[in-house]
Amino acid sequence: MAVAKFNAEAMEQCRSTVSAQAGQFGAVGDGFSGHYAEPDIFGKLASSGGLSAAASELDGKAAAEFAAAESVLGKVERAIDAVQRSVVDVETANAGSFRAV
């Protein structure tokens, strides 16, 4: 039977790195929300309105993608945390079972 080995420090470093990255993606995404280009900034071109609409759509989609990345990384962080807690609980139970014998 194989013996499972866990590196608690590596798991914690991974969790904290993911947490930091989630915050950074969220911060970048926050910078996109609500910035809509006025058609006038593109001059008096016939397609200024279309270009403005495209820029606004890009802004909205970028904000949504960064929010999704933040959400996924938050889920990864919580999953790593659950694994850490589970390992600690199992190790604690195992240590207690040896004392009872």
C-alpha positions in Angstrom: 0.0 0.0 0.0 1.4 3.4 -1.0 1.9 6.0 1.7 0.4 9.4 0.9 2.7 12.3 1.6 1.5 15.9 1.8 3.6 19.0 1.8 1.5 21.4 3.9 3.8 24.4 3.1 3.6 23.8 -0.6 -0.2 23.6 -0.4 -0.4 26.8 1.6 1.9 28.6 -0.8 -0.3 27.4 -3.7 -3.5 28.6 -1.9 -2.1 32.0 -1.1 -0.7 32.5 -4.6 -4.1 31.6 -6.1 -5.8 34.0 -3.7 -3.4 36.8 -4.7 -4.0 36.1 -8.4 -7.7 36.1 -7.9 -7.5 39.6 -6.4 -5.3 40.9 -9.2 -7.7 39.6 -11.9 -10.6 41.3 -10.0 -8.7 44.5 -9.7 -8.0 44.6 -13.4 -11.6 43.8 -14.2 -12.8 46.6 -12.0 -10.9 49.0 -14.1 -12.9 48.1 -17.2 -16.5 48.5 -15.9 -18.4 51.5 -16.9 -16.0 53.0 -19.4 -17.9 53.7 -22.6 -16.4 55.5 -25.5 -18.3 58.5 -27.0 -18.5 58.4 -30.8 -17.1 61.9 -31.0 -13.6 60.7 -29.8 -13.3 59.0 -33.2 -13.9 62.2 -35.1 -16.6 62.7 -37.7 -16.2 59.4 -39.4 -19.3 57.7 -40.7 -18.6 54.7 -38.7 -17.7 56.5 -35.4 -20.8 55.2 -33.7 -20.1 51.6 -34.7 -16.5 51.9 -33.5 -17.7 53.4 -30.3 -20.2 50.5 -29.8 -17.5 48.0 -30.5 -15.1 49.6 -28.0 -17.9 49.6 -25.4 -18.7 45.9 -26.1 -15.1 45.0 -25.8 -15.0 46.8 -22.4 -18.0 44.9 -21.1 -16.7 41.6 -22.3 -13.3 42.2 -20.9 -14.8 43.1 -17.5 -16.9 39.9 -17.6 -13.9 37.7 -18.4 -11.8 39.1 -15.6 -14.7 38.7 -13.2 -15.0 35.0 -14.4 -11.3 34.5 -13.9 -11.5 35.9 -10.4 -14.4 33.6 -9.6 -12.7 30.5 -10.9 -9.5 31.3 -9.0 -11.6 31.9 -5.8 -13.1 28.4 -6.3 -9.6 26.9 -6.7 -8.5 28.6 -3.5 -11.5 27.2 -1.6 -10.9 23.8 -3.0 -7.2 23.8 -1.9 -8.4 25.1 1.6 -10.8 22.2 1.8 -8.1 19.7 0.9 -5.8 21.2 3.6 -8.6 21.0 6.2 -9.3 17.4 5.2 -5.7 16.4 5.5 -5.4 18.0 8.9 -8.6 16.3 10.1 -7.5 12.9 8.9 -4.0 13.3 10.4 -5.5 14.4 13.7 -7.9 11.4 13.7 -5.1 9.0 12.8 -2.8 10.4 15.6 -5.7 10.0 18.1 -6.3 6.4 17.1 -2.7 5.5 17.9 -3.0 6.9 21.4 -6.1 4.9 22.0 -4.4 1.5 21.4 
